[in-house]
């Protein structure tokens, strides 16, 4: 399989039909693991990293997963390929921009990915559509069990799984849920959510996790510490807060419809109009307008547009995806033009003939 084969559609976790899919984009569980008798990635030289990568690759490719698995040797790939995988949430920015022997294995449905030689030797990730954190946890444990049949992980009877970062020691688990919260952001109630989440020792991160700012009103809620906590407690801590945030977002949506319906509809339709007719559009502006359109689809203000399409466009309009679609590198200004044409094609109005993306506007 070529990576370019993925550039025209999103992963199955974006399909939008999971529980609470109008607000919850996805649920993710990540497990950090290291091989016994090997130095951490940050201390290992390239020959040892290569040995680790080969051990993991061999074990992964000979394990019986629920879906077909592919392995990408990132040492042999260029920067665009790495950013492409970041945009699809298959690897981290740190792995993409790293050096030396490293790679990623991922399933054909993109529900499973296993990063090799990032901060830890392995980062096992399972993604589920909608509010399914417990299902993601079960999936991650299943992958962990398969790999443990062929690999010996570094484990201490008292401290648990040993990891490069002390905050991951113990279960090595990061549990997170990605939420779309446009009403809370628009009404400026989002800070109340942040404050409540932080009081529960949880973190709020952006679209691409740690170190990224929220864009498109997308927020990841995740645990911060694992030491001394069983996996069930880590999952429960996140699961407890999610229903409250969902309820709060729905409440504000209803209030906006009741009090500011015309202004809300105007915001939504203006966003759709720009996406359908713009000739130049940046990544950030695209995500802002897609957020409004997604809200409109879920409130039945906009009809005839599939939720999965909108979810996909959050990913497919990213810089590396556009370059994969075009089959060549694109300068930032050129990307804005290609992105605008791409969005016009994908969001062409069904009630009339599709617009010629090469035509000029008036």
N, C-alpha and C positions, 0 to 999 in steps of 0.2 A: 504494500500500500504506500502511495506517495502522500506526503503531508498536504499537498495542493488539493487532493481529493476531498479534504475536509473543509475547504475554504468557502463552499457555497451553502453550508448548513451548520447549525449549532449542534452541540451534544444533546443526548436525550434528556439530560437533567434540565434543559431549557424548554422542554415541551409544554410546560404550563398547565398540566392536568394533574399535578400532585395535590395533596391536601392543602387547603388554604392558599392555593396557587395564585389567587388575585393579589396577595400580599407577600407570601413567602416564595422567593425564586427557587432557592435550593437549600439543602441541608448537607453538611459535610463533616466527616470525622477523619482526622489525620493522626497516624501513629508514627512516632519517631523511634527508630531502632538502629542499633549498631552491632557489628559483628564482634564476637568475643575474640581476644588475642590479636586485635588490630587497633592501631592508634586512631583517634578521631580524625576526621577528614582534615580539620584545620592543622593537625600536627603531622599528617602522613605525607610522604614524598610521592611523586608521580608513579613510580613502580608499584608501591603499595596500593595506591588508589586504583591503578589498573587491575591489580589482582582482586581487589574488592569488587570493582565493577563487573569483572568477568564472572566471579562467583555468583553475584546477584543475578546477572543476566542468564546464566546457565540454569539457575534454580527457577527463575521466573518462567523461562521459555519451556521448561519441562513440567511445570505445575498445571493442574487441571482447573482452570478458571471457568466461570460460567459464561464467559465471552472470549472471543479470539483476542489474543494479546500481541501487541507489536512493541519492538524495542528500537529506540532512536539513540544513536551514539552522538551526543551533543558536541563532543570534541571535534567531530567531523562536519558539523553543521555551521552555517554562517549566522550572523546576528539576527537576520530577519526570521530565520527558522525558529530561533530561540524565542523571539518576541511573539511569534505566531502561537507557540505552545503556551506562553504566559497568558496571552489574550483568551485562550480557550480554558484557562484555569487548570491546565495539566501539569505545569511546573511553576516554580517561583521565579521572580526576577533575579534572585541571588543565584539560582542554578543556571539560568539563561546567560547571565553575564559573568559567570565563573570561568575558571581556566582548568586545563588538565583533564584527565579521564573522568567522565561523568555522563549520565544518560537518564533516560526515562522509559519505563514500560507503561503502556496504557491499553485499555480495552477498546474494542471496536465501537462500543456504545459510549465510551468516555466516562463511564461510571466509576472506573477503577484507574488509578495511576500510581506509579511507584517511582519516586525520584531517587536517583542513585548518586551518592557523593555530593549532596548539598551540605548543609551544616552537620547532618548526621549521615551515616552510610546509607540508610533507607528512610524515606518518608512515604508511608503508605497512605493513600487518600481514597476515600469512597464518597461519591456525590450522588444525592438523590433529588428528584424533582419535588418541590413543595416542602411542607412541614413533615419531614420523615427522619428526624435525627436518630431515633432509636433504630430504624432500619439501616441507616448509614453506619451506625455503630456495629450492628450485627454483621454487615458486609465487610467492614474493616477488620473485625475479629476473624472472619472466615479467611480473608486474604492473609492475615498474620499467621493463622494456623497452617495454611498451605506452605508458606515460606519457611516456617519454623521446622517443617519436616526435612528441609534441605540445608538450613543455615542455623548456626548457633549464635543466639543473640546475647549481648552483654547484659547480665542481670545480677543484681545484688539482693540477697535474701531480705535485708533490712530496707534498702532504699528503692528497690524495684528496678525497672529498666534504666540503664545508664545512658545519658545523653550529653551532647556537647554543651548545651545550655542548662544551667541548674534549674530553671523554671520548668523544664520538660521532664526532669527526673521523676521517676515513679511510674505512672502509667504511660508517659510519653504521648499523652493524648491532647489534641486540640479539637474541640467540638465547636462548630459554628453554624449559624443560620443566616442566610442572606435575605434581607427584607427590602421591599419597595415601599417607601413611606413618603409619598409626595404630599399628602394632605397635612401631615405633621410638619413637614418642612415648609410648605407654603404658608401655613398658619402660624409658624414660628413656635410651635409647641415641641419641636424636636429636642431642644435643650433639656426639657423635663425628662425625656426618655434617657438621654445621656446621663443625667444626674442619677436617675434611679438605677440604671445599669451599673454604673461605677460603684454605687453603694453595695451592690451584690457581688463585687469583686470580678465583674465581667468587663470585657473590653469592647469598644466600638471601633470598627475599622472600615476602610473604604472598599471599593469594588474588587481590588486585587490584594486585599488583606493587609498585613502589617506594613506600616510605613506609607500607606497610600491614603489619599484624601477621598471622601465620598464624592461621587459624581452620579448624575442621573437619579438622585434621591435613593441610591442603593447603599445599604448599610449592612455590615457583617457584625453580628453579636457573637462573641466567643469567650471561652474561659481563658484565664491567664496563668494559673498555677495548677500543677498536678501532684506535686509531692505531698504524700500523706492522705491523698484522696483515692478511693476506689473508682474505677471507670464509671460505675453506675452513678456515683455522686457527681462526677464531672458532667455527665449527660443530663442528669436531673437538674442541676443548677442552671443550665441553659434552657432546658425545656420549661422550667417554671415561669420564666420571664416572658417567653415568646407569646403565649396566649394573651397576656395583658397588653403587650405592644400591638398585637393584631386588633384587639378590641378597641384600643385607643385610636388607632388609625381609622378604623371603620366608623367610629363615633364622629371623628372630625370630618370625614368624607360626607356623612349624612348632614352634619351641620352646615358645611359649605354648600351643599345642594339646596338646603332649605333657605339659607340666608344670602348666598352670593351666587345663585345658579347661573345667571347671565354672565357674570365676570368669569366664573369657572369655565363655562362653555366657550367663552371667547378665548380664554387662555389655551384651551385644548385645541380648538379649531385653528387658531393662529399657528400653533406648533405644527399641526398636521399640514397646514398650507405651506409653511416654510420647508418642511421635509419633502413635500411633493414638488416644489417649484424652485428651490434655491439652486444657484449655479456654483456657489462656493460655500462650504460649511466645514467648520472645525470639528474635531472629536468631541470637545466639551459641549459645544452648542448642540451637536447631534444628540448627545445623551440627555441634555436638558429637555429637548423637544420630544424625544422618545419617551421620557418619563411622563410628560403631560399626555401624550397619546395613549400610553399604556393605562393611565388612570381613566382616560375617556373610554377606552374599550371595556374596562371592568365596570364602569358606571353606566354602560350602554348609551353613553353620549355619542360615541362613534360606533357605527355598525359596518359590517362587511370587511373588517380587518381582523385576522386571526391573532390571538394572543401569542401563539408560538412564533409567528412572524416577527412581532414586536420584540419578543425576548431574544430571538436570533439576531436581530439588527443591533442590539446592544454590543454584540460580539463581532458580527461580520463587518461593521463599519469601522473597526479599529485599524490603525495604520498597517500592521503586518498583514492582516487579512486582505486589505485592498491591494497590497503589493503582490500577494500570492495570486489573487484573482487576475491581476494585470500581467503577471508573469515577469515582472521587472521591478527594479528599485524606483521609488517615487520620491521626489523632493516634497517638503511639507506643503508648499503652495499647490503643487500638482495633485497631491493627495486630497486636498480640500475639493478640488474640481472633480476628481474621480469619485470621491465619496458622494458628492451631490448628485452626480449622474446615476450612481448605483442606487441611492435612495429613491430617486425618481422612478427608476425601473421597478423596484420592489414594492413601492407604494402607489403605483399608477392606479387611478380611479377606475373601478370596475364598471361604473355607469357610462363611461365614455371610452373612446379609443385610447390606448396607452400612448403617452407622450413620447416623441422621438427624443431620446436623451442627448442627441447631438445638436438639436435645434437650439436657437438662441432665444432668450426671453425678451419681453418688451417692458 
